[in-house]
Amino acid sequence: MGATISEIKKALLQSGGLQSIAAEKLGISRSAICQRIAKSPKLALFVQEVREKTLDIAESVFLSEIRKGNLKAADTYLEKHGKDRGWGKELKLDASLDVKGGVLIVPGLIDENKWDEAAQTNGETEPESKE
């Protein structure tokens, strides 16, 4: 005898909508649960709703990491959602800043080939005159 719709929903809810984990909880095969979902529009809709709720949870964790100052999380968010503000592949946050000769070099703001020149001129665009 197979699992009831109610049991399947409970297992899907507990598994965040992951069908293989839900099937394992129910002691049935993944193909069996997939077939049940395919035959039931209400069950298919339920799977979508559970996945959306799980996505909401994941996004809240992600935003929590941004609030903690996690640069990787902030960079990922800006790359995906900050394009209209100029963020993307060319402009990224980088936690690995380099200091050359007392000058803070931020990758992407100065051409890497000009780092030594910037360090020698204290970051000025033109070398200081020696008058």
N, C-alpha and C positions, 0 to 999 in steps of 0.2 A: 504494500500500500504506500502511495506517495504522500508527500507533505501537503498540508492544507494551504490555501491561499494565505490564511492568517499566519501560519508558521513560516511561510516563505517571506512574507512582509517583515515579520519580526527578525528573521535572520538577515535580510537585506538591510534593515535599519541598523542592526548591530555591526554589520560589516562595511557600512558606509557605501553600500550599493555595489560592492565588489561581489560578483556572482560566484566566483570560484570559492571564496571564503564562506559565503552564505550556504553554498551547496555542501561544503565540508561540515559546517555546523549542523546541517540537517541530515547528514549521512547519506546524501544522494550525489550523483555525478553532476559535474558542471553542465554537461549536455542536457541532462534532465531538467535542471532549473532554467536553462536557456530556452528549452522547448516550451516550458510552462509560461515563461514570460512572453515569448513570441505569440502564443495562442491567446493571451489575455491582454487586451488593450489597457484595462485598468491596472494590471500588474506592471505593464511596460511604463505607464505614466508614473506609477509609484516609484519605479527604479529611477526615472529622470528626476523626480522630486528629491529623493534621497541623495542622489549625486549632487544636485544643486546645493542642498544643505551642507554636504561634506565640503564642497568647494567654498562655501561661505566660511566654514570653520577654518579651512586652510588659509584663506585670504586674511582672516582676522589674526592668525598666528604670524603671517607674513608682515602685516602692518605693525604688529607688536614688536617684531624684530627691527623694523625701521625706526620705531619710537625709541628703542634701546640704543640706537646709533649704529646698527649693523650696516656698514658701508656696502657690502655685497648685496644685501636685500634692497637698499636704497638705489643702488646702481641698476639692479635688475628692474625695479619698478620704473625708474626714470627712462630706461631704454624702451620699455614696453608702452608706457603711458605718457611720457614727456616729450614726444616728438614735436608737438606743436609749440613747445617752448625751446626747441633746439637741442634737446637731449637725444642721444642715439649712439650709433657706432662710433662717430667721430668725437663726441664729447661725452666722457665718462668720468665717474668718480674713481680715484685710485688711492688706496690706502698706503701704497708703497711709494712714498715721496722720497726724493733723493736730495741730499744737501751737498753741494759742491762749493768749496771755498767760502762757506758762510752764506751762500745764496741758496734759497729754497727753490728747487727746480720741480715744477709740477708737470708730469708727463702730459703731453697734448697741448700745453700752452707755449712751450718753446721747442723748436725743432731739436731733436736729440743730438744732431751734429753740431749744434751751437751751444751745448751745455758748457764746454770749457771756456768758450768766449764769454758767455754770460757770467761765469764764475770770476773770470779775470777782470770784468768791468763792473762787478757788483750788481749785475742784472740790468745795467743801463744799456740802451740800444746803441749808443755811440761811446767809444772809449773816452775816458776823462782826459782833458788836455793836461800836459805836464808843465804848466806855466808857473 
